[in-house]
């Protein structure tokens, strides 16, 4: 049994040779290395598959034996200070290693085709392999110093991957924003680690928990200082897991390639914050104030992420806010002490969100074939629609991921989210109401994404690469067979008139006489871009399904999304499920007992409530974005809000406010830009002025004064001694008179 644990230290080091060899090859043998790039991709997948098999064996061993293994090696010893490095194998480690390896392998397979056209193909795989190494090192660490080292390496890899296309200014700015925001949380984490060492004298988790709890129970430590240290520790996960108020980096991080979004910002890196809070939960749970802060930050993030996703146009950014909201659910569960529910949702969400992100990448891949590489078009849902019949596998996988995230049974997220919702009632009815309300919002905005992307008709006029020339252009069903009549060269302007919420199409010629369009065109519900030049020869393209290497990970993730939720359902007569048995050693540290029978009647009642709320959100999404109205009404709702006039009804004003709140990111970025960025710049300018005018101004002023005085005296001197004696006596007389009158 212990034989496999003794060699678990190699888990983070198995993927490490690949990025090192790629880097050395690009440095010393660039041409052969680039020619053999597929071999390096295969090597990355192979070594990670070995780690996955190893992690799978460890997980099975954990489930069967409930055994925790820790090995430490003294790194340096100096008087009372001892720094040890090692590895810890427990249920949390095995769960995270399984998540990291399974998702990473699928993402790497997907990336082989997705990034095949990119000149940075090898650099991409080097970064990804090094990230996997860092993440595996993080989850196997046995002490806080070791965790902090790998924590920073993960942040560095995130910076490199977000800014992978660094020649684009928006990507360069996004990686800098992520780096700076995470540095704030990491500085707090470092202060918390140092504070805990000052309290306990140890970095090791076992000693740390035992000493800290004894000091708290015996009241031998300043309680306020303990609260401060734990809150500093919590600052790191707040930034890494995109919790309010340090969440602002996550939506901008979508500027990186989509496989990066799927791996880092859906299943692994953002889960590192949840992992660290779960790892330190025995420390937090003895301080109720810290637990209250964790749950409060979690519920704010849950609601904020959902509201900010309501009106986003970028498909990846919408999914990013969804990720933020779901991470809030996990943080809420940890703050409530629901350790099992938080990790359960971490598992189910990882596979469901990876499926959604890879599905969005397949959509973007299809759109780029039409519009070329242009993120503002290929990722804009306003310009999508009608993709369902052209990318059926992508559509089906995206729909399954959407249903799972909405909490529809029997898909994965239904089981875990319901558990969090049920536990929230026991913790705080207010938190429970907000959590249930957000579940309805989740269903709404997820189906909004699905309907805008796959249903209805095409919302934009595109060009093709087929080489055929034509003066005609397609309708919104661009990928169908409908075609408008050929336009004469006399027609120079196409306008779309919107009157009384009804569309009236007309072409205006040079004589300004309206020309009616045939009946087929009148039935088409589309918003066209304005075109002013019909003399150019325009041709058109059709979207297509992605390659098999991109579809294979989607199919595998579909199976995970269907089946992974069942690990939380009892499988024996004792009412114990696989997940509970898996987590038993970790739960024992929290002095909790999860070996309880499930009350199926209560479970069904609660499930009916949560599923009904989810279906209500789906219904509202269909009402506002249903395909029968095609894409025009959807375009109007999300892209063409007019100024509110006196005739607007109350609900229009509410929608307008919600739209502005969501599209402007809750004004939080603007607040930071105004108060922090401009404030810091203003303070810097004030300090600069003080330094130049006051600190440097005083000595410079004396110097300048001395210069002018000297110049003046130089001109006074005439070289006659009698004049000097006269002036000297005059000065003495003046000083004597002043002294006489003063005294």
C-alpha positions in Angstrom: 0.0 0.0 0.0 2.7 2.5 1.0 4.9 1.5 -2.0 3.0 3.8 -4.4 3.0 6.6 -1.9 6.8 6.6 -1.6 7.2 7.4 -5.3 4.5 10.1 -5.4 7.1 12.8 -5.2 7.8 12.3 -8.9 4.2 13.6 -9.8 5.2 17.2 -10.4 8.5 16.4 -12.0 7.3 14.0 -14.8 6.0 16.8 -17.1 9.0 19.1 -16.3 11.5 17.7 -18.9 9.2 18.6 -21.8 9.3 22.4 -21.4 13.0 22.3 -20.6 13.8 20.3 -23.7 11.5 22.5 -25.9 13.2 25.6 -24.6 16.7 24.2 -25.1 15.8 23.0 -28.6 14.4 26.4 -29.6 17.6 28.0 -28.3 20.2 25.8 -29.8 18.5 23.9 -32.6 15.5 26.0 -33.7 14.9 24.6 -37.2 14.9 20.9 -36.3 12.8 21.6 -33.1 10.2 23.4 -35.1 10.1 20.7 -37.8 9.4 18.1 -35.2 6.9 20.1 -33.3 4.2 17.4 -33.3 6.6 15.1 -31.5 6.8 17.6 -28.7 3.1 17.9 -28.5 2.8 14.1 -28.3 5.5 14.1 -25.6 3.5 16.6 -23.6 0.4 14.5 -23.8 2.3 11.2 -23.1 4.1 12.4 -19.9 0.8 13.9 -18.6 -1.0 10.6 -19.3 1.6 8.9 -17.1 0.9 11.4 -14.3 -2.9 10.8 -14.8 -2.4 7.0 -14.4 -0.3 7.6 -11.3 -2.9 10.0 -9.9 -5.7 7.5 -10.7 -4.0 4.8 -8.7 -3.5 7.1 -5.8 -7.1 8.1 -5.9 -8.3 4.5 -5.9 -5.9 3.8 -3.0 -7.3 6.8 -1.1 -10.9 5.6 -1.6 -10.1 2.1 -0.4 -7.8 2.8 2.5 -8.5 6.3 3.7 -4.8 6.8 4.2 -2.8 10.0 4.5 0.9 9.9 3.6 3.4 12.7 4.2 7.1 12.8 3.6 9.4 15.7 4.5 13.0 16.4 4.0 14.9 19.0 6.0 16.2 21.6 3.7 18.0 23.9 6.1 18.4 23.9 9.9 19.6 27.0 11.9 19.2 27.1 15.6 15.4 27.0 16.2 14.6 27.6 12.5 14.0 24.5 10.3 12.8 24.6 6.7 11.5 21.4 5.3 10.3 20.4 1.8 8.2 17.4 1.1 4.9 16.1 -0.3 1.5 15.3 1.1 -0.9 12.7 -0.3 -4.4 13.0 1.0 -7.9 13.1 -0.6 -7.6 16.8 -1.5 -4.3 16.1 -3.3 -5.6 13.1 -5.2 -8.8 15.0 -6.3 -6.9 18.0 -7.6 -4.3 15.9 -9.4 -7.0 13.9 -11.1 -8.7 17.2 -12.2 -5.5 18.7 -13.4 -4.3 15.8 -15.4 -7.6 14.7 -17.0 -8.6 18.2 -18.1 -5.0 19.1 -19.2 -4.7 16.0 -21.4 -7.9 16.8 -23.2 -7.0 20.4 -23.6 -3.5 19.5 -25.0 -5.2 17.2 -27.6 -7.6 19.9 -28.5 -4.8 22.5 -28.7 -2.8 20.4 -31.3 -5.3 21.4 -33.9 -6.5 24.7 -32.5 -3.0 26.1 -32.4 -1.6 24.4 -35.5 -1.7 27.6 -37.5 0.1 29.6 -34.8 3.8 30.5 -35.1 4.1 30.1 -31.3 2.9 26.4 -31.3 5.9 25.1 -29.5 6.0 28.0 -27.1 2.4 27.3 -26.3 3.1 23.7 -25.4 6.1 24.6 -23.3 4.1 27.1 -21.3 1.3 24.6 -20.8 3.6 21.8 -19.7 5.4 24.1 -17.2 2.0 25.3 -15.9 1.0 21.7 -15.3 4.2 21.1 -13.5 3.7 24.1 -11.3 0.1 23.2 -10.5 0.9 19.6 -9.6 3.7 20.9 -7.4 1.2 23.2 -5.7 -1.4 20.5 -4.8 1.3 18.1 -3.5 3.0 20.6 -1.3 3.3 19.8 2.4 3.9 23.3 3.8 3.1 26.9 3.3 6.5 28.0 2.0 6.4 25.3 -0.7 2.9 26.2 -1.6 3.9 29.9 -2.0 6.8 29.0 -4.3 4.5 27.0 -6.7 1.7 29.6 -6.2 4.0 32.2 -7.7 5.1 29.8 -10.5 1.5 29.2 -11.4 0.9 33.0 -11.5 4.0 33.4 -13.8 2.6 30.8 -16.2 -0.7 32.5 -16.1 0.9 35.8 -17.0 2.8 34.2 -20.0 -0.3 32.3 -21.3 -2.7 35.2 -21.0 -0.2 37.4 -22.9 0.6 34.6 -25.3 -0.3 36.9 -28.3 1.7 39.7 -26.7 1.9 41.7 -30.0 -1.8 42.6 -29.5 -1.9 45.5 -27.1 -5.2 44.3 -25.6 -3.6 40.9 -24.7 -0.5 42.6 -23.3 -2.6 44.8 -21.1 -4.7 41.8 -20.0 -1.7 39.9 -18.7 -0.3 42.9 -16.9 -3.7 43.5 -15.3 -3.8 39.8 -14.2 -0.3 40.0 -12.9 -0.8 43.2 -10.9 -4.1 42.1 -9.4 -2.8 38.8 -8.3 0.3 40.5 -6.8 -2.0 42.2 -4.4 -3.5 39.0 -3.2 -0.1 37.2 -3.1 1.4 40.0 -0.9 -1.4 39.4 1.5 -0.8 35.6 1.4 2.9 36.2 2.2 2.0 38.4 5.2 -0.4 35.7 6.4 2.2 33.0 6.1 4.8 35.0 8.0 2.2 35.9 10.7 1.3 32.3 11.2 4.9 31.3 11.5 5.4 34.0 14.1 2.4 32.5 16.0 3.2 28.8 15.6 6.8 28.5 14.7 6.0 26.1 11.9 5.1 26.0 8.2 4.0 22.3 8.1 0.2 21.8 7.9 -0.1 19.2 10.6 2.0 21.1 13.2 0.4 24.4 12.1 -3.2 23.2 12.7 -2.4 21.5 16.0 -0.4 24.4 17.5 -2.8 27.1 16.3 -5.9 25.3 17.6 -4.3 24.7 21.0 -3.4 28.4 21.3 -6.9 29.4 20.3 -8.6 27.0 22.7 -6.3 28.0 25.6 -6.7 31.7 24.8 -2.9 32.1 24.8 -2.7 34.3 21.7 -4.1 37.7 20.6 -7.4 36.8 18.9 -7.5 39.9 16.7 -4.0 39.2 15.4 -5.1 35.7 14.5 -8.1 37.1 12.6 -5.8 39.5 10.8 -3.4 36.7 9.8 -6.1 34.4 8.5 -7.6 37.3 6.5 -4.3 38.0 4.9 -4.1 34.3 4.0 -7.5 34.5 2.5 -6.4 37.5 0.3 -4.4 35.1 -1.9 -7.4 32.9 -2.8 -9.5 36.0 -3.3 -7.2 37.1 -6.2 -6.4 33.7 -7.6 -10.0 32.5 -7.7 -11.4 35.9 -8.9 -13.5 36.7 -5.9 -14.8 40.2 -5.3 -13.1 42.7 -5.2 -10.1 41.2 -7.0 -12.1 39.6 -9.8 -11.4 42.2 -12.4 -8.6 40.4 -14.1 -10.5 37.2 -15.1 -12.7 38.6 -17.9 -9.7 40.3 -19.5 -7.7 37.0 -19.3 -10.0 35.7 -22.0 -7.6 37.5 -24.5 -5.4 34.4 -24.4 -6.1 31.4 -26.7 -9.3 29.4 -25.8 -7.5 26.2 -24.7 -5.8 28.4 -22.0 -9.2 29.6 -20.9 -10.4 26.1 -20.7 -7.5 24.8 -18.6 -6.4 27.7 -16.5 -9.5 29.8 -16.1 -12.1 27.1 -15.8 -10.7 24.0 -14.2 -7.3 24.4 -12.6 -5.6 27.8 -11.8 -8.7 29.6 -10.6 -9.4 26.4 -8.6 -6.1 26.9 -6.8 -7.7 29.5 -4.5 -10.5 27.1 -3.6 -7.9 24.4 -3.0 -5.9 26.6 -0.6 -9.0 27.6 1.4 -10.0 23.9 1.6 -6.4 23.0 2.6 -6.4 25.6 5.4 -10.0 25.1 6.4 -9.0 23.4 9.8 -7.2 26.7 10.5 -10.1 29.0 9.4 -12.9 27.0 11.0 -11.8 27.8 14.6 -12.2 31.5 13.9 -15.9 32.3 13.2 -15.2 35.8 12.0 -13.0 34.6 9.2 -15.5 32.0 8.2 -18.2 34.7 8.0 -15.9 36.8 5.8 -15.3 33.9 3.5 -19.0 33.1 3.1 -19.8 36.8 2.7 -17.2 37.3 -0.1 -18.6 34.1 -1.7 -22.2 35.2 -1.8 -21.3 38.6 -3.2 -19.2 36.9 -5.9 -22.0 34.5 -6.7 -24.5 37.3 -7.3 -22.0 39.8 -8.9 -20.7 37.3 -11.4 -24.2 36.3 -12.5 -25.4 39.9 -13.0 -22.3 40.9 -15.0 -22.8 37.9 -17.3 -26.3 39.0 -18.3 -25.4 41.4 -21.2 -21.9 40.5 -22.3 -21.4 40.1 -26.0 -18.1 38.2 -26.0 -18.9 34.5 -25.6 -15.7 33.8 -23.6 -16.2 36.8 -21.4 -19.7 35.6 -20.6 -18.3 32.2 -19.6 -15.6 33.9 -17.5 -18.2 35.7 -15.4 -20.0 32.4 -15.1 -16.8 30.9 -13.8 -16.5 33.7 -11.3 -20.1 33.1 -10.1 -19.6 29.3 -9.7 -16.3 29.8 -7.8 -18.3 32.1 -5.5 -20.6 29.1 -4.8 -17.6 27.0 -3.8 -16.2 29.8 -1.6 -19.7 30.2 0.0 -19.8 26.5 0.8 -16.3 26.6 2.4 -17.3 29.6 4.4 -20.4 27.7 5.6 -18.1 24.8 6.6 -19.6 22.6 3.8 -16.3 21.0 2.8 -17.8 18.1 0.9 -20.2 20.3 -1.1 -17.5 22.7 -2.1 -15.1 20.0 -3.4 -18.0 18.3 -5.1 -19.0 21.4 -7.0 -15.3 22.0 -7.8 -15.2 18.6 -9.5 -18.4 18.9 -11.4 -17.9 22.5 -12.5 -14.4 21.8 -13.8 -15.6 19.3 -16.4 -18.7 21.2 -17.3 -16.9 24.5 -17.7 -14.0 22.9 -19.6 -16.7 21.5 -22.0 -18.2 24.9 -22.5 -14.9 26.7 -23.0 -13.7 24.1 -25.5 -17.1 24.3 -27.2 -16.7 28.1 -27.5 -13.3 27.5 -29.0 -14.9 25.3 -31.6 -17.4 28.1 -32.3 -14.7 30.7 -32.6 -12.7 28.3 -34.9 -15.7 28.1 -37.2 -16.3 31.9 -37.1 -12.7 32.7 -37.9 -13.0 30.7 -41.1 -15.5 33.3 -42.2 -14.4 36.6 -40.8 -10.7 35.8 -40.5 -8.7 36.3 -37.3 -10.7 39.0 -35.6 -11.6 38.4 -31.9 -14.1 41.3 -31.9 -16.1 39.5 -34.6 -15.3 35.8 -34.1 -16.2 35.9 -30.4 -19.1 38.4 -30.6 -22.4 36.6 -30.0 -24.2 39.5 -31.6 -22.7 38.5 -34.9 -23.5 34.8 -34.5 -26.7 32.8 -34.8 -27.9 29.8 -36.8 -24.8 27.7 -36.1 -26.8 24.7 -34.9 -27.2 22.9 -38.3 -23.6 23.5 -39.3 -21.7 22.5 -36.2 -24.1 19.8 -34.7 -21.5 18.1 -32.4 -20.3 21.4 -31.0 -23.9 22.5 -30.5 -24.8 19.2 -28.7 -21.8 19.4 -26.4 -22.4 23.1 -25.6 -26.0 22.4 -24.9 -25.1 19.6 -22.4 -22.6 21.8 -20.7 -25.2 24.6 -20.5 -27.8 22.3 -19.0 -25.3 21.0 -16.5 -24.4 24.5 -15.4 -28.0 25.4 -15.1 -28.5 22.6 -12.6 -30.7 20.3 -14.7 -30.8 16.7 -13.6 -29.2 14.2 -14.0 -26.2 16.2 -15.2 -23.1 16.8 -13.0 -23.6 20.3 -11.6 -27.2 19.5 -10.5 -26.0 17.3 -7.7 -23.3 19.6 -6.3 -25.1 22.9 -6.7 -28.2 21.5 -5.0 -26.1 20.4 -2.1 -24.7 23.9 -1.7 -28.2 25.4 -2.0 -29.6 23.1 0.7 -26.7 23.8 3.1 -27.2 27.6 2.6 -30.7 27.4 4.2 -29.2 26.0 7.4 -26.5 28.7 7.4 -28.5 31.9 6.5 -31.9 32.3 4.8 -30.8 35.5 3.2 -27.7 33.8 1.7 -30.0 31.0 0.6 -32.4 33.4 -1.2 -29.5 35.1 -3.0 -28.1 31.7 -4.0 -31.4 30.4 -5.4 -32.0 33.7 -7.2 -28.5 33.4 -8.8 -29.3 29.9 -9.8 -32.2 31.3 -11.9 -29.9 34.0 -13.3 -27.4 31.3 -14.3 -30.0 29.4 -16.3 -31.0 32.7 -18.0 -27.6 33.9 -19.1 -26.4 30.4 -20.1 -29.3 29.9 -22.3 -29.0 33.4 -23.6 -25.5 32.4 -24.8 -26.8 29.2 -26.3 -29.7 30.8 -28.2 -27.7 33.8 -29.5 -25.0 31.4 -30.7 -26.8 28.4 -32.2 -30.4 29.3 -32.8 -32.0 31.9 -35.1 -30.1 33.2 -38.1 -26.8 34.8 -39.0 -26.4 38.3 -37.7 -23.6 39.7 -39.9 -22.5 40.0 -43.5 -19.3 38.0 -44.2 -16.9 37.5 -47.0 -15.7 34.1 -48.3 -12.4 32.7 -49.6 -13.8 30.5 -52.3 -12.7 32.9 -55.0 -16.1 33.2 -56.7 -17.3 36.6 -57.5 -20.8 37.8 -57.1 -22.7 41.1 -56.8 -25.4 39.5 -54.6 -25.3 39.0 -50.9 -27.0 36.5 -48.6 -29.7 37.2 -46.1 -29.3 36.5 -42.4 -29.6 32.8 -43.2 -26.3 33.2 -44.8 -25.5 29.5 -44.4 -28.8 28.5 -45.9 -30.1 28.8 -49.5 -32.0 32.1 -49.3 -30.5 34.8 -51.5 -31.5 38.4 -52.2 -32.0 39.6 -55.8 -28.9 41.0 -57.5 -28.4 44.6 -56.7 -27.8 47.1 -59.5 -24.8 49.4 -59.5 -27.3 52.3 -59.3 -28.2 51.3 -55.7 -25.6 52.9 -53.5 -27.0 52.6 -50.0 -28.7 49.9 -47.9 -30.6 51.2 -44.8 -32.5 49.5 -42.0 -35.4 51.5 -40.7 -36.8 50.6 -37.3 -40.2 52.1 -36.7 -42.6 51.2 -33.9 -40.4 48.1 -33.2 -41.1 46.8 -36.7 -38.6 46.4 -39.4 -39.1 48.1 -42.8 -36.5 47.4 -45.4 -36.0 49.6 -48.4 -33.3 50.4 -50.9 -32.8 53.9 -51.9 -31.3 54.7 -55.3 -29.8 57.9 -56.5 -33.3 59.1 -57.3 -34.4 58.4 -53.7 -37.3 56.2 -54.8 -37.9 53.3 -52.5 -37.7 49.8 -54.0 -39.6 47.2 -52.1 -37.9 43.9 -51.4 -39.5 40.6 -52.2 -41.6 38.7 -49.7 -38.9 36.2 -48.8 -36.7 39.0 -47.6 -39.4 40.7 -45.6 -39.8 37.5 -43.5 -36.1 37.5 -42.6 -35.5 38.9 -39.1 -32.0 40.3 -39.2 -30.0 43.4 -38.5 -27.6 44.2 -41.3 -24.5 46.2 -41.2 -24.6 49.4 -43.3 -23.0 48.9 -46.7 -22.2 51.9 -48.9 -20.2 50.3 -51.7 -21.7 47.6 -53.9 -19.1 47.9 -56.7 -16.8 45.5 -54.9 -17.2 41.8 -55.7 -18.2 40.0 -52.5 -18.3 36.2 -52.0 -19.4 34.1 -49.0 -18.3 31.3 -46.8 -20.0 28.5 -44.8 -19.1 27.5 -41.3 -17.9 24.0 -40.7 -17.5 21.5 -37.8 -14.1 21.4 -36.2 -11.5 18.7 -36.8 -11.7 15.3 -35.1 -8.8 16.2 -32.7 -10.9 19.1 -31.4 -14.2 17.1 -31.3 -12.7 14.1 -29.4 -12.1 16.1 -26.1 -15.6 17.5 -26.4 -17.1 14.0 -26.6 -15.0 12.8 -23.6 -16.1 15.8 -21.6 -19.7 15.0 -22.4 -19.3 11.6 -20.7 -17.7 13.3 -17.7 -20.5 15.8 -17.5 -23.1 13.1 -17.5 -21.4 10.7 -15.1 -19.2 12.6 -12.6 -22.1 13.8 -10.6 -23.0 10.2 -9.6 -19.9 10.0 -7.3 -22.0 11.9 -4.8 -24.9 9.5 -4.8 -25.0 6.7 -2.1 -24.0 3.3 -3.6 -24.3 1.0 -0.6 -26.7 0.2 2.2 -24.9 2.4 4.6 -25.8 5.5 2.6 -22.2 6.3 1.9 -21.2 7.6 -1.5 -17.8 7.5 -3.2 -17.0 11.1 -2.6 -17.8 10.9 1.1 -15.6 7.8 1.5 -12.9 9.5 -0.5 -12.9 12.6 1.7 -13.2 10.8 5.1 -9.6 11.5 6.2 -9.8 15.2 5.4 -13.2 15.6 7.0 -11.9 13.9 10.2 -9.6 16.9 10.6 -12.6 19.1 10.7 -14.2 16.9 13.3 -17.3 16.4 11.2 -19.3 13.3 10.3 -20.5 12.9 6.8 -21.7 9.3 7.2 -25.4 10.2 7.2 -28.3 8.7 5.3 -29.8 10.9 2.7 -33.4 11.8 3.2 -34.6 11.3 -0.3 -38.0 12.9 0.3 -36.3 16.1 1.5 -33.8 15.9 -1.4 -36.6 15.6 -4.0 -38.5 18.6 -2.5 -35.4 20.7 -2.6 -34.5 19.5 -6.1 -38.0 20.4 -7.3 -37.5 24.0 -6.1 -34.1 24.5 -7.6 -34.9 22.9 -10.9 -38.1 24.9 -11.1 -36.1 28.1 -10.7 -33.7 26.9 -13.3 -36.5 26.2 -15.8 -37.9 29.7 -15.0 -34.6 31.2 -16.0 -34.5 29.1 -19.2 -38.1 30.1 -20.0 -37.3 33.8 -19.6 -34.3 33.4 -21.9 -36.6 31.8 -24.5 -39.0 34.7 -24.2 -36.4 37.3 -24.8 -34.2 35.5 -27.3 -36.4 32.8 -28.8 -35.5 31.9 -32.4 -39.0 32.7 -33.7 -38.0 36.4 -33.4 -34.8 35.5 -35.1 -31.8 37.5 -34.1 -33.1 40.9 -34.7 -34.9 41.2 -31.4 -31.9 39.7 -29.6 -29.7 42.2 -31.3 -32.0 45.0 -30.3 -32.1 43.8 -26.7 -28.4 43.5 -26.2 -27.0 46.0 -28.6 -29.4 48.8 -29.4 -30.8 50.2 -26.1 -32.1 53.7 -26.9 -32.1 56.5 -24.5 -35.0 56.3 -22.0 -37.8 58.6 -22.9 -40.9 59.7 -21.0 -42.9 57.0 -22.9 -40.7 54.1 -21.7 -42.5 51.8 -19.4 -41.1 50.8 -16.0 -39.8 47.4 -17.1 -37.9 49.0 -20.0 -36.1 51.2 -17.5 -35.3 48.2 -15.3 -33.9 46.3 -18.3 -31.9 49.4 -19.3 -30.4 49.7 -15.8 -29.5 46.0 -15.7 -28.0 46.2 -19.2 -25.8 49.2 -18.3 -24.7 47.5 -15.0 -23.7 44.3 -16.8 -22.1 45.8 -19.9 -20.1 48.3 -17.8 -18.9 45.4 -15.5 -20.8 46.8 -12.6 -18.7 50.0 -12.9 -16.1 48.4 -10.7 -13.3 48.7 -13.4 -14.3 52.3 -13.8 -14.1 52.8 -10.1 -10.7 51.3 -9.9 -9.6 53.4 -12.9 -10.8 56.5 -11.3 -9.9 56.0 -7.7 -6.8 53.9 -7.9 -5.1 54.4 -11.2 -5.9 58.1 -11.5 -5.5 58.5 -7.8 -2.1 56.9 -7.8 -1.0 59.0 -10.8 -2.3 62.1 -9.1 -0.4 61.2 -5.9 2.7 60.5 -8.0 2.4 63.9 -9.7 2.0 65.6 -6.3 5.0 63.8 -4.9 7.0 64.7 -8.1 6.0 68.3 -7.6 7.0 68.3 -3.9 10.3 66.6 -4.7 11.2 68.9 -7.6 9.9 72.2 -6.1 10.4 71.8 -2.4 13.0 69.1 -1.7 15.2 70.1 -4.7 13.8 73.6 -4.8 15.3 74.8 -1.4 19.0 74.0 -2.2 18.5 75.0 -5.8 16.9 78.3 -4.5 19.9 79.0 -2.3 22.3 78.3 -5.2 20.4 80.6 -7.5 20.1 83.3 -4.9 23.9 83.1 -4.2 24.5 83.3 -7.9 22.5 86.5 -8.4 23.8 88.1 -5.2 27.3 87.4 -6.3 26.6 88.8 -9.8 25.1 91.9 -8.2 28.0 92.5 -5.8 30.5 91.9 -8.6 29.0 94.9 -10.5 29.0 97.1 -7.4 32.7 96.7 -6.8 34.8 99.6 -8.4 38.3 98.9 -7.1 38.5 102.1 -4.9 39.3 101.5 -1.2 37.6 104.8 0.0 34.3 103.6 -1.5 34.6 100.3 0.3 35.3 102.0 3.7 32.3 104.3 3.2 29.9 101.4 2.5 31.4 99.5 5.5 30.8 102.4 7.9 27.3 102.9 6.4 26.3 99.3 7.1 27.7 99.5 10.7 25.7 102.7 11.3 22.5 101.1 10.0 23.0 98.0 12.3 23.7 100.2 15.3 20.5 102.2 14.7 18.5 99.0 14.4 20.0 97.6 17.6 19.3 100.9 19.4 15.6 101.1 18.5 15.0 97.3 19.0 16.6 97.3 22.5 
